Structure formats: structure tokens, C-alpha cells
């Protein structure tokens, strides 16, 4: 499956350039999503995986909205994120199980290191981040939740994960109390040594979107791995109100980023069919949602042709 993904999605015959792919209808009844592959994806070892969960303003059925801010916009603006980045879209509140369907799909089809799987989200995406991490604490190496909260009833799993919660005290869209209630629940669960909670004085709701564009953000996430059995929190990297002011200073728009509508690797594998004992042109046509006439045309054969077991037939 991974080989098909590389062959389909890399248009250069040798080295794949960075690509941003719109993936629609890849998961039955699941989220559509953007997938970013960095420059050296094809020729490198497995990459970290970053999951970005957007806020309410980007929700709906227009996948292009997800490019308005966040990790996907950051790579478009030139922030070098040495990871595979996946950014699903929802039309309503995030459901952890449906988010995990996207993560599992990416893990199955791309070369990602699940010991280095990170989650970051803002506003409704901050809620989604905390709900997801609380539900799957053993899956996430580290997470950042910006101006969010939580809706799942059990939050003790958050204590197991290196977690950075940020909220502005001037936030009128999602009051800082929403994050404070999460922290209070974590304190009630016990040990919070894996938690950083920053209240940014005077910072409003939209200001925290700058976090996605900071190099420090990804340095902090990547400092953690599930391979560290102690799951020690890194406190060497700071993000402050002053840091936010410089979020865009070193960015130059990435004009080489290839943006494409991706083809589903699973669909690609069905372009060909291997003839099995007992197959007929009619049965193969039905199974692959085509006709005998089309099969004959694609394979330059006649309806009366004998099918040899093991022959590869083109079906699309």
C-alpha cells in the first residue's frame, strides 16, 4: 500500500518534492483531510506524524478552509516541519474515534514513526486535542492545546502525556476557565509533572494562532517520543507573549510546494486484477464495477479470449 502511495503521489521520477494533498472520501463515513509530505519523505527514514485539529471557523465541507491557518498554512508560508502532517476537517465537534480513523489510515499507508506522533489544535481543535489525548494517551508522544477545553468525562489520561496547554486571559470566545477546568481535573487525578499550563496575560483568542508558525512549537513537540518510557516533559523551550510577536518574521512563502488532489492508493490497486481459477470476464467486470466491453478494450482482447490464471488485467 505504501509503495502505491509513493508511486501515485510523487510526480517526479526521482526525488519527491514537498507535497500538500487534498484527500477526499478516503475513509468511509470519515473525515476528509489534508496530508503534507516533506521534501525528503521518499528517501528518508520514517517521519514523525503531526495531527492538526482546526477550530470552528474552518469547519464544514470545504476542505480549502483548513488552509486558512494552522499547520497546513504554516508549511505553505515556509515553516519547515520535518514531519508528515495530517489535517482533517469536521463539520461539527471532533470525535476522537473518527480522528483515530484518519491517523490509522495514514499510519497504514505512509512511512510514519508512531513513537513520534503529536497532536496540536486550537479553539474547537483545542477541545478536540484534549478529548483525543485523554482517549488515547498511550498513542500520543506529546500534545499542545490552545485556547480549548474538554468534553470527554474521563481526563486522567492527560496526566500520562507531555502536554502544553495555552490560553489567553483576554479570550472572550473560549474563556480561560475552560482550560482551567481541565487542569483542575488533572490535578484531581494526581501527578501533573508532565503538564505546562500557560495563561497569557492580555492575549485574545485569535492571537494564539501564531503558535502554529513558531519553530519553537515543533522543536518542543519533537523533543518527546513514546520510546522514552518515562515520558519526561521538556521544559527547555519557552513560548511567551513576546515570542508570539515574532511568529512570522523568518517565514518566506513556499512557492515550490506542490498542491494536488490525491488519488486513493486503495483505488489505485484496483486498476489491475489478477485472474483466479473460475473467473470469467463477466464476473471480473461485475466485481470491478465495469463492463466486459471495457475490459476487452483496455486489455486488447476479445470476449472469446481464454483467461489464463495469474494474468493481470487492467480494469480501469
ZAMARGU-4260 file (C-alpha; in steps of 0.2 Angstrom, whole numbers, plus 5000, padded with zeros to 4 digits):
<rodrens>
0) 5000/5000/5000 | 5014/5012/5005 | 5023/5009/4988 | 5007/5013/4979 | 5005/5029/4988
5) 5023/5035/4984 | 5021/5030/4965 | 5004/5039/4964 | 5008/5054/4974 | 5026/5058/4968
10) 5025/5066/4951 | 5044/5067/4950 | 5053/5051/4944 | 5067/5053/4957 | 5066/5063/4972
15) 5048/5069/4978 | 5047/5087/4982 | 5036/5093/4996 | 5018/5090/4993 | 5001/5095/5000
20) 4987/5083/4996 | 4969/5085/4997 | 4962/5068/5002 | 4943/5066/5000 | 4932/5051/5003
25) 4947/5040/5008 | 4938/5034/5023 | 4920/5028/5023 | 4910/5040/5033 | 4926/5048/5039
30) 4934/5065/5039 | 4942/5072/5023 | 4959/5078/5026 | 4975/5087/5020 | 4991/5077/5020
35) 5008/5085/5019 | 5024/5076/5014 | 5041/5085/5017 | 5054/5086/5004 | 5064/5071/5008
40) 5049/5060/5013 | 5053/5046/5000 | 5072/5045/5003 | 5072/5046/5022 | 5068/5035/5037
45) 5050/5035/5044 | 5045/5053/5048 | 5036/5060/5064 | 5017/5062/5062 | 5009/5079/5067
50) 4990/5079/5068 | 4982/5097/5067 | 4964/5099/5073 | 4956/5115/5067 | 4944/5127/5076
55) 4925/5130/5072 | 4929/5144/5059 | 4937/5131/5047 | 4923/5118/5049 | 4912/5112/5036
60) 4913/5103/5019 | 4925/5115/5010 | 4942/5107/5013 | 4951/5123/5007 | 4946/5131/5023
65) 4958/5121/5033 | 4972/5130/5024 | 4967/5147/5032 | 4978/5145/5047 | 4987/5132/5057
70) 5000/5119/5052 | 4995/5117/5034 | 4996/5136/5032 | 5012/5136/5041 | 5021/5124/5028
75) 5013/5135/5014 | 5021/5150/5022 | 5038/5142/5023 | 5039/5135/5040 | 5049/5119/5038
80) 5041/5105/5048 | 5051/5089/5046 | 5036/5078/5048 | 5021/5071/5039 | 5007/5082/5044
85) 4988/5077/5043 | 4974/5090/5045 | 4956/5083/5044 | 4941/5093/5043 | 4925/5091/5053
90) 4908/5100/5051 | 4904/5098/5070 | 4913/5094/5086 | 4928/5082/5085 | 4925/5064/5088
95) 4941/5055/5095 | 4936/5039/5086 | 4934/5047/5069 | 4950/5056/5071 | 4959/5040/5075
100) 4952/5033/5059 | 4962/5046/5050 | 4978/5043/5060 | 4977/5024/5057 | 4974/5027/5038
105) 4990/5037/5037 | 5000/5025/5048 | 4994/5011/5036 | 4998/5020/5020 | 5013/5031/5024
110) 5031/5029/5032 | 5027/5037/5049 | 5035/5034/5066 | 5021/5031/5078 | 5033/5033/5093
115) 5034/5051/5087 | 5015/5055/5085 | 5010/5073/5090 | 4993/5082/5091 | 4990/5101/5091
120) 4974/5111/5090 | 4966/5127/5093 | 4949/5133/5100 | 4937/5119/5095 | 4953/5110/5089
125) 4960/5113/5107 | 4944/5104/5113 | 4947/5090/5100 | 4966/5089/5105 | 4962/5086/5124
130) 4947/5074/5120 | 4958/5064/5109 | 4974/5063/5120 | 4963/5059/5135 | 4955/5045/5125
135) 4972/5038/5118 | 4985/5043/5130 | 4996/5028/5125 | 4997/5034/5107 | 5002/5052/5108
140) 5020/5057/5111 | 5016/5075/5116 | 5002/5087/5113 | 4998/5106/5113 | 4980/5113/5116
145) 4977/5131/5113 | 4963/5140/5120 | 4952/5125/5121 | 4944/5114/5134 | 4937/5096/5135
150) 4921/5087/5134 | 4925/5068/5137 | 4921/5063/5155 | 4937/5055/5159 | 4953/5066/5159
155) 4965/5057/5169 | 4974/5050/5154 | 4980/5068/5150 | 4992/5066/5165 | 5001/5052/5156
160) 5006/5063/5141 | 5018/5078/5140 | 5005/5092/5137 | 5006/5110/5135 | 4990/5120/5137
165) 4990/5138/5132 | 4976/5151/5135 | 4974/5170/5134 | 4966/5179/5149 | 4958/5191/5137
170) 4949/5177/5127 | 4931/5181/5125 | 4927/5167/5113 | 4933/5152/5124 | 4936/5159/5142
175) 4952/5154/5150 | 4941/5145/5163 | 4938/5131/5150 | 4957/5126/5151 | 4957/5129/5170
180) 4944/5116/5172 | 4954/5104/5163 | 4969/5107/5173 | 4959/5106/5189 | 4953/5089/5183
185) 4971/5084/5180 | 4976/5089/5197 | 4962/5079/5205 | 4969/5064/5195 | 4986/5066/5204
190) 5003/5069/5196 | 5004/5084/5184 | 5023/5084/5181 | 5020/5081/5163 | 5009/5097/5161
195) 5014/5115/5156 | 4999/5127/5158 | 5002/5145/5152 | 4990/5159/5155 | 4995/5173/5143
200) 4990/5189/5151 | 4980/5201/5139 | 4981/5189/5125 | 4964/5186/5115 | 4958/5171/5106
205) 4965/5174/5089 | 4982/5179/5095 | 4987/5161/5099 | 4985/5155/5081 | 5003/5162/5080
210) 5009/5147/5089 | 5007/5136/5073 | 5020/5147/5064 | 5034/5146/5078 | 5049/5135/5076
215) 5049/5133/5095 | 5032/5124/5093 | 5039/5109/5083 | 5055/5109/5092 | 5046/5106/5108
220) 5034/5093/5101 | 5048/5083/5093 | 5058/5083/5109 | 5046/5069/5115 | 5045/5051/5110
225) 5035/5036/5116 | 5052/5027/5115 | 5055/5036/5132 | 5047/5025/5144 | 5047/5039/5157
230) 5039/5051/5145 | 5048/5066/5153 | 5042/5083/5149 | 5054/5095/5140 | 5054/5112/5149
235) 5069/5119/5140 | 5059/5128/5126 | 5049/5143/5130 | 5034/5152/5121 | 5029/5168/5128
240) 5019/5183/5123 | 5035/5191/5116 | 5039/5175/5106 | 5022/5176/5098 | 5026/5194/5091
245) 5040/5186/5080 | 5030/5171/5074 | 5030/5176/5055 | 5047/5185/5055 | 5058/5171/5047
250) 5045/5165/5035 | 5045/5166/5016 | 5031/5158/5007 | 5035/5141/5000 | 5032/5143/4981
255) 5039/5126/4977 | 5025/5117/4987 | 5015/5105/4976 | 4997/5106/4980 | 4987/5092/4972
260) 4971/5082/4973 | 4977/5065/4979 | 4971/5048/4972 | 4967/5035/4985 | 4980/5021/4985
265) 4967/5008/4988 | 4958/5014/4972 | 4974/5013/4963 | 4977/4995/4967 | 4961/4991/4959
270) 4967/4997/4942 | 4973/4979/4939 | 4965/4962/4943 | 4974/4945/4944 | 4964/4932/4936
275) 4959/4917/4948 | 4953/4900/4944 | 4935/4900/4939 | 4935/4919/4934 | 4925/4925/4919
280) 4926/4941/4910 | 4908/4944/4916 | 4912/4940/4934 | 4928/4951/4934 | 4918/4966/4926
285) 4904/4965/4940 | 4917/4964/4954 | 4926/4979/4947 | 4911/4989/4943 | 4914/4989/4924
290) 4909/4980/4908 | 4915/4966/4898 | 4917/4978/4883 | 4928/4990/4893 | 4939/4976/4899
295) 4941/4970/4882 | 4946/4987/4876 | 4958/4990/4890 | 4967/4974/4888 | 4966/4972/4869
300) 4957/4956/4869 | 4941/4948/4863 | 4926/4942/4873 | 4930/4925/4867 | 4948/4926/4874
305) 4954/4912/4886 | 4958/4919/4903 | 4974/4912/4910 | 4975/4910/4929 | 4988/4923/4935
310) 4986/4935/4921 | 4985/4954/4926 | 4970/4963/4918 | 4968/4981/4918 | 4951/4986/4925
315) 4951/5005/4925
</rodrens>
